[in-house]
Amino acid sequence: MRSDLQRPDVPLKSVHASYDNTWGSSVETRWHLSRLLGLQETEGVDSTLELDYYSKRGFGAGAEIEYEGEDSFGRLLGYVIRDTGEDRLGRTSSRKHLEPPRELRGRVHWQHKQFLPYNWQLAAGVDYASDENFIESYYRGEFNVRKQETYVHLKRLEDNWAVSLLGKGRINDFEDELEEMPSGEFHLTGESLFGDRFTLYSDTKLGRLRQRIGDEHTIDIDEQRFAFVSQRAELDMPVWAAGFKIVPFVAGTFGYDDRSGFTRTLVDGSDAGEFGEDKAWIGEAGLRVGTQYWKVYHDVESRLWDLDQLRHIIKPQLTAVFYEENDSVVRQRDILNVAVSQRLQTKRGPAGKQRTVDWMRLDVDATWVDDPSGDAGSSGPDRFIWNSPAVPLRVLSAPEIFNGDLTTDELGRFERWGPRRDYFGADYIWRLSDTAAILSDMYFDMQSGVVQQLNFGFSRLVWPNLSYYIGSRYLRRVEIDVAGDEEKGSNAFTFAATYVLDPRYTIVFSQQFDFDYGANVRSDVTLIRRYHRMYCSLTYSADESLDRQAVVFSIWPQGIPEMALGPRRYTGLSGPAGY
């Protein structure tokens, strides 16, 4: 195909051909929909026709339209396939060889955002799928990061207050979803009172809700509509004393649930799971303290560590919160959190264009909770949420779904909120230079004396032909038996490198091995070939977590990755240095 870099008349947009053991031989094509229809594309609109063939699944077709105007934008996607194969969602037996409930499968997805006068915004979305596993199987990346919902959301944000209305309903019978018909919220943040002597925060939520359970799910819950109200008001009294910013505060929370009342207990016992009052009050008092120290070391100079002066910044903080409630089912845990944030900053760059960078950064915090959870295997790692360490009453209004933060029964897996055990956490990064960095984080359970999470990584660029990353991720071993499949923690080692063999060839290799499973997680090997103004790559990928192997070919012109045929994963490596 020859072009003068203007959009060619050929309606074909892209082609992707590959083979793997899940989809078989695959050909995925994308076409300019407007050209196929003989129409001129409207400004701000990009429409695409999708025509696919998978030898192990069948023929699929769809359309995607993205649009953007002066005060709105959105995306519409529809796809349908007659699927004659099986879903493979993971490596365990309960996640493989899943036969779809019907052959004709597909989805309709629409999202729209509209900016209205007087700072109002309208957002709407529709998400329909033919069955529970379709999105995860065909749109795995989207499934991992976004919940599929059907909703209308209207909000206005003005100065330090905001108001919103939300209507949300279920259209997929297989989903667990909390419907809102509708709900409203009003938030007031940092309102100054009496010349900054006091500061007011207020959050109000009310709505008509209904918890829906998927057709094939076995959770027993009342699916009748119910009213829910929650109001929390906080009054801060900030003062300065001896270089410290001290903020004592008091807060009160009121909740109402006319379905079955609030329920939750912090401890095991005969009253576990019993319902409480339909009205709840929580009193709250606390203290936040913070300050900052810093010092500049003008004489520090090092070519080895790329240092030009040092500035050390230390920010200690303390938060203590105490609660009192009218019913034990809405009981909160008293919390004490102590944290220290440190920065070592230096100047880097050529004379006259120097910039300030964090050479080292270390953040540590320790949290102690009253009446901590006794079962280390059912909790953590949890993090202290500085601005709201309490479990919201919204969570406690639907206990069978959301009430897992402090219970010990099997439903505890559904929701986690706030710390349940004493812990120590740390987050560290050391920028050795502009081309090398060490980074790490850790979570230590102080009650059991066990490290529950530890990550460590080293990234390095060796000019002019090598860059690599070495890292380890450890998650505490937990034995869980799910449908006969034994799950463990994770102790994964990762290595990835890009090496420019010569001006024509670049090789990319990545490997992840999990020592807990004693098996590979994923391996990828890619060879990139450079021609005068063209690149091509050949990739072999083995994803053991999905029991999937693939061979993929891509080709793209230099400087125009949008015209790639095949995946664009490595088009960013086609720069002058190969990085």
N, C-alpha and C positions, 0 to 999 in steps of 0.2 A: 504494500500500500504506500502510495506516495502522497505527500501533503506539503503545503507551504506553511504549516503550523497553524493555519486557520482550521476551524472545525470541518472535517471532510464530509462529503455528501453521503458516504457509506453509513447506513443506519446502525451497523453493528457497533456496540459500545465496548464490550469485552468478552473474552472467552477464557474459560478455566477448564482444563482437562486434567484428570488425575485418576488414580486407582488406589483404593484401600479395601480392607476386608470388611468394613461396615457398609459402605455404599456401593462397592464394586467399581466398575468402570463408570466414570462420571464425566459429563460434559455440561457445564453451566454457562449459559450465554445471557448477555444483557444487551438490550436494543433500545435505541431512541424511539420511544413510543410515538411522539408527535410526528416524526418523519415517516414511520410506517403507516400512519393514518393520513399522511399528506397534509398535515397542519403545521403552522408556524408556532413554535414554542412561545408562550406568553412570557414576558419579562418577569424574572423572579421565580419561574417554575421550571423544575427539572423532572421529567417523567421518564420512567424506565419500564420496559417490558422484560420479564424474566421467563426464560424457557430452559428447562433443565431435564436431563435424563440420567437416571441412576440404574445400572443394570440389576442391582439387588433390591431396588425399591420401586422404581417406576418412573413415569413422566410427570413433571410438575410444571405449573405455570402460575405467574403472578404479575402484579404491577405495583410499582412504588412511585409515588408522586411527592416531591418536596416543594414547598412554596413559601415565599416570603414577600410581604408587602411593607408599606411604610409603617404600619402599626400592628402587624400580625405575622405569624409564621406557623408552619405546621408540617405534618407528615402523614401520608395515607399509604397503607400497605395492605395488599391482599394476596393470598397465596393458597393454592389448592394442589393436591397431589393424590393420585390413586396409588396408595402404598401397599405393596405386596410383600414387604419384608418385615424385619423385627427391629425394635429399638434396642440399642446397646448404650446404657447410660453410665455404667461403671464396671469395675472389675469383679465385684462379688456376684454370686449366683442370683441374688434377688434383684440385681440391676442389669442383668444380661438376658438376651433372648425373650424380650417382652413383646408379646403379640398385641398390636394395636386393637382397640375395640371395634374399629371399622376400617374398611379400606379407603374410603374417601375422607381425607384429612386436610386440614388447612387452618387458616386464621384470617382475621380482619383486625387491623390495628390502625387507630387514628388518634393523633395528638394535635391540639391546636392551642395557641396562646394569642390573646387579643389584648392590646393596650387601649384602655378606655379613658375618657376625660376625667379630670379631677383625681388622677393617680389611682384609678381603679384598674384592676387586671382580671381578666377572665381566662381560666384554663379549663380545658375539657379533654376527655379521653375516652376511647372505647377500645376494649380488648376482648375479642372473642377467639376462642380456640376450640377445635373439634374435640379434643380429649386432653387428659391431664399431662401426658408426656410429650405432646407435640412440640411445644416451645423449647423444652429442654433438649430434645433430640435434634431439631432443625435450626434452632436459634440459641445455641448454648451460651454464647457470649452475652446476649441480652438477658437470658434467664438468670445468669449469675449475678447481675448487677441491678435489675429492675423488676419490681413487682407488677404483674399485669392487673390493671384495675379499670373499672368504668366509672367515671366521675364527672362532676361539674364543680369548679372551685372559683369563687369570686372573692377578691380581697382588695383592701385599700391600705397602703402604708403611707403615713403622713407624720413627719417629724419623729416623735418618740412613741407614737401609738399606731396600732394596726387593728383592723377588723376583718373578719372573713366568714364566709358561708360555704359549706361543703355538702354536696349531695353525692352519695356513692351507693351503688347497688350492684348486686351479683347477677351476671348473665351466664356464667359458666357453672353448671350444676355440680361439677366435681371439685370446686374450690371451697376452702374454709375462708369466710370473709365476714368482717364486721360492717354491716350496712349502716349508713348514716342518712337519715331521711327527715330533715337534714340536720346538720349540726352547725353551731356558730361559735366563734371565739372573739374575744376582745383582749388586747394586751396593751399595757401601759408600762414603759420601761424608763427608769431613771428620771422620774418627775421630781424636780426640786421643790422643796417646801421650806418656808420661813428662811429665805436667803441661804439656801444650801446647808442649813443645819440638819435637815432630814431629807431622805430620798425615798420615794415611794415606787414600788413595783407591784403590779396587779395583773393577774391572769385569770380570765373567766372563760369557762367552756360549758356549753349546754347543747343538748341534742336529743333526738329521738333515734334510738339505735336498735339493731337486731343482729344477733350473731347467727350466721348461717354455717352449716356443716355440710361438707361434700357428701354426695350420694354414697360413695364407697367407703366413707370414713365412719369409725365406730364410736366417736366421742359422744357421750350423752349430755346434751345441754338444752336448756329451754330456748326455743327459737322464736319466742314471742317478742314483739316490740316493747321497748322500755325507755323510760326517760332517764337521762343522766345529767347531773349538774355538778360542776366543780369550780370553786372560787378560792384562789390563794392570793393573799395580800401580804407584802413584806415591807417593813419600815426600817430603813438603815439610818444610823446616826454616825456618820464619818467624822473622825477627829484626827489631828496630827499631834504626836507626842514624842519628843526625843528622836525625831527622824523616822518614826514609824507611822504608817497609815493604819489606824485602828478603826474597825467598823463593827461595832456591836449591832445586832439586828434582832427583831422579833417578827414572827410571821404566824398567820392563822390560815387554816385550810378547812373549807366546808364542802361536803360531798353529799349527793342524794342519788339513790338508785332505787326505783320503784319496782324492779323486777323481782329480785330475791334478796336484796341487801348486799352489803360488802362481805367478803369472806377471805380469810387468810389467817394462818397462825404461824408463828415463828418457831414453834417447838413441836416435837412429836407428842401425841397424847390422844385421849378419847375425843377431844373436841376438834381434832384436825379435820378440816373440810366443812365444819359447821358454818351455817350462814349467820351473819350478824345483823346489825340494825340497817334500816334503809337510809338513815341519816348518820353522818360521821363528822366528827370534829377532830382536828389535829392542831395542837399548839406547838410552836417551834421557837427556840431561842438559840442564838449562836454568836460567834465572834470570828471575824476575819482580820488577820494581821499580816502586813507586808511592808517590806522596805527594800532599799537597793544600796549596795556599796560598789564603788569602782575605783580603780587606780591604774594609771598609765606608766609603763616602764619604757622611757624614751631611749634607753641605751641598748635595748635588745636588737641585735642585728645578726642574721645568719643566712648565708647562701644555701647551706645544706637543707635547712627546714623552710626556706623561702619566707623569712620573717623580717619585717621592718617595723619595729616597735611592737609593744603588746599592751592591750587594755584588758584588764580582768574585771568582769561584772558579776556580782553575786546578788541574787534575789531570793531571800528566804521568805516563806509564806507559812501561815498556820490557819487552819480552819477547824472550828469545833462547833458541832450542832447537837442540840438536845431536843427530844420530842416528848409530848404528852398527848394522849388521845382518849376519847370517850369510850372506845370499844377495842378489845384486844385484836380484833380481826383487821384493824387498820394500823396496827402497831408498826412503828418505824424503828430502825436501829440508830442509837446514838453513835456519832462518828467523830473521830479526831484524825485529822490529816496534817502532816508536816511535810513540806516540800522545799527543795533548794534547787534553783536554776542557776547554772554558771555558764559564762561565755569567756573564752580567750580570743580576742580579736586582734588582727594584724592588717597591714596594708600590703597589697600586691598589685603588680602591674608596672608598666613603664613610667618613667618620671613624667609628671604632669598629667597622667591619666590613671593614677592609683585609685584603687577602690578598697573599701573596708570589707573584710570577710571574716566569718567565724572560723578560726583555726581549730579550736576545740569547743565542743558543746557537751555539757553533762547535766541532765535533769534527773533528779532522784526524788522519790516521795515514799512515805510510809503511812499506812492507814490502819487504825485500830477501830473495831466495831464492837458494840455492846451485844452480848448474847450471840456470838458468831455461830454459823452453821457448823454442825459437828461432822458432816460427811464431806471430806475433802474430794471424794470422787465425783460428787454431783455439782461441784461449784468451780468457778474460776476458769481462767484468770479474769478477774473483774477489775475495773478501774474506777477510781474516785471521780465523780462528776462534780466539778467544783461549784457550779452554779445551782445545781439541784440534786443533792445526794439522796433525796427521798424517793420512795416508790410511788408513782402517781396513782391517784384514785381511779383514773381511767383504766389502769391495769387491773385493779381489784374489782372492777365492775363486771368483768368477764373471766371469772377465775379458772374455768376449765381450759381456756385457751391461753390466757396471759399470765395466770398466777403461778409462775414457776420460780420466781426469784428467791423465795425463802422457804418453799415447801420441800419435803423430802419424798413425795410420792412420784409415781412414774410420769405424771403430768408436768413435772418440773423442767422438762426439756424444752418447753415451748417458749419461754421468755426469761431473759436475764436482765436485771436492772439494778445497778449499784453494787458496791462491794458487800460480800457476805462473810468474808473471813479476813483476819489480819494479814497484811501483805507488805512487801517492800518491792518497789519497782525502780528501774533505771533505764535511761535512754542516752546513748553516747555516740558521738561522731567525731572523728579526727581527720581533718583535711590535711594530709601530709604535704600536698602540693596541689597545683591546679590539675594534675593528672593522676592523683592517687588519693584514696580515702579509705578509712576503716570505720565501719558502723556496726552498732550492736544495741540490743535491748534485752532486758531480763525481767522476769516476774518471779518473786520468791514468796512462797506461802509460809509465813512465820509460825503458824500453828503446827504444821506438820514437819517443818524444816525441809521442805522439798521445793526444788526449782521446777516450776510448772511450765515455764517458757523461757527459751534462750535462743537468740538469733545473733549470728556473727557473720560479717562479710567484709571482703577486701576487693576493691576495684582499682585497676591500674591501666594506664595508657603508656606504652613503651614506644616512643617515636622512633621510626616512622611507620612501622608495619605491624604492631601487635597491640591488642587491647584484650583484657580478660577480667573475669570476676570469679572469685572463690567464696563460697558461703555455706553456712550450716544453719539449719532451723530445727530446733528441738521443741517438741510438745510432749508433756508428761504422758506416760503410758496409762491408758484407761482401757480396761477390758469391758467391752459391751457386746452382747449377743443380740444381733438384729436379724430376725428371720433366719436363724441358723448360721449367719455369717459373723465371724469373729473380727471385730474392729479393734484397732490399737491406737496408741498415740502416733507420734511421727518423729523420726530423727533423720532428716533429709540432708544430703550433701549435694551442693550444686556447683557445677563448673561450666563456664561459658567463655569462649575465646573467638576472636576474629583475627585472622592472620593473612597479610597480603604476601602471597608467595612471590609474585613478580608483577610487573605492570598489567599483565593480562589476567591473572588468576588470583582469587581471594577465597579462602576457605573459612567457613563458620561452623563451629562445633559447640553443642550444649548437651549437658548430661545431668540428670538428677537421679540419685539413688537413695532409697529409704532403708536405713539399717534396721528399723523396727520390723519391716516386712521382709527384709532380706531380698529386695527386688528393685529393679529399675522403675522409676516413675515415668520418665520420658527421655528419649534420645533424639537429637536432630543433627544431621550432617548436611551442609549445603556447600556446593561449589559454584562460585560466580565467575563467569567468563566475560571479559571486557573486550569489545571490538571498538572500531574507530568512534562511532557515535551510538553504539548499541550495547546492551547488557543482556545476558541470559543467566539463569540459575537452575540448578537441579538439586532437589531436596529429598532426602530420605528421612522419614519421621516415624518413630515407634512410640506411641503413647500407651504405656502399659496400664495406666490407671483406667483407660477406656478399652483396653484390649484391642487397640487399633493401630494398624500400620498403613503408611501412605507413601507414594512417590509422586512428587509434584514438580512441574516444569513451568518457569515463568520467563518472559522476555519483555524488555521495555527500552525505549529510547533514552539517551542521556538527557537529563534535565526536564523530562516530561513524564514523571511516574504515573500521571493520570491515564496515559495511553498504554499502560502495561497490559499484556495478555497473561493471565494467571494471577496468583496472589501477589500483593505488593509488600509483603513482609520485609523484604531485604532491599527494596529500592533506595532506602536511605543510606545504604553502604556504597553507593555508586558515586561518592564525591571524589575530589582529587586525591585524598589520602586513603580512601577506602574505608573510612569509619562512618 
